[in-house]
Amino acid sequence: MNEFIITFRECLEAALIVGIMYTVLDKNGHHSLKRTLWISVLASVISSAILGRVLYELLEESGAHFKEFLERVFHVRYCGFADVCDLFG
């Protein structure tokens, strides 16, 4: 259930960001860039699905040690990203 809540929250956040970008493009008259925005959204969804499938297969084939290692790598990466956002945001 926790994974669902986190995924749902991240999807809502992404939708909010795309909506804001769409509104800015619309209000500033950059109508030709709307197509680029939607192509970027589609590319993000496809790449996320592919990466998720690859990681799922890797985790299914590997042992508990590799799972632990990947969790730590992603945790450190997220903490670094959050720190940079806090620093510049």
N, C-alpha and C positions, 0 to 999 in steps of 0.2 A: 504494500500500500504506500510506503514511503517513496518508492521510486515513481509511482504514478503521480503523487502530489508534486514532487520535484519536477518531473517532466511537464506536467500541466502548467506549473508556475513559469517554467522557462519558455514554454510555447506562448503563453499569454504575454510575457515580456517581449518576445520576438515580434509578435503581432503588433504590439504597441509601438515598437521601434519602426517597423515597416510602415505602419499607419502614419506616424509622424513624418517619416521621410516622404511618403506619398503626398501628404498635405503640403509640405514645404515645396516640393516640385510643382505641385498644382498651382499654389498661390504665387510662385515666382515665375510662372509661365514656361517652365522647362518640361513641356508635355512630351517631347521626344525622349526624355530620359526615363519616363515611366516604364517603357518597354524594357530598358536595361535593368531597372529595379526588379521587375518581375522575373527576368531571366536570372538575375543574381539570387533571388529567393528560391527559384527552382533548383539552381545549381547547389545552393546550400542544403536544401532538403535531400537531394540525391546523394551528395557527398557525405552527409551525416548518416544516411541509411547504409551506405557502403561501409563507412568506417565502423558503424555499430555492428554490422554483420561480421566484419573481419575480427573485431575485438571479441565478439561473442564466440566465434569459432576458436580463436586462440585460447580463450578462457576455458572452453569446454574440453579442449585437448590437453591443456596444461594442468599442472598440479596446483596445490594450495599455495605453494611458495611464490609461483609466478603471479597468481591472483593478488596476493598480498603486495608484491612488488609493484604491479600496475596500479593498485589502489593508492599506494604511497606516491608514485610518480604523478598521478592525476591530482592528488590532494596538494602536493607541493606546487604543481603548475597552477592550480586554481588559487592557492594562497598568494602566489606571486602575482597573478593577474589582479586579484582583489587589492593587493597592496599598491600596485601601479595605479589602479582606478582611484583608490583613496588619495594617493599622492597628487594626481593630476586632476581629479574630479572635484 
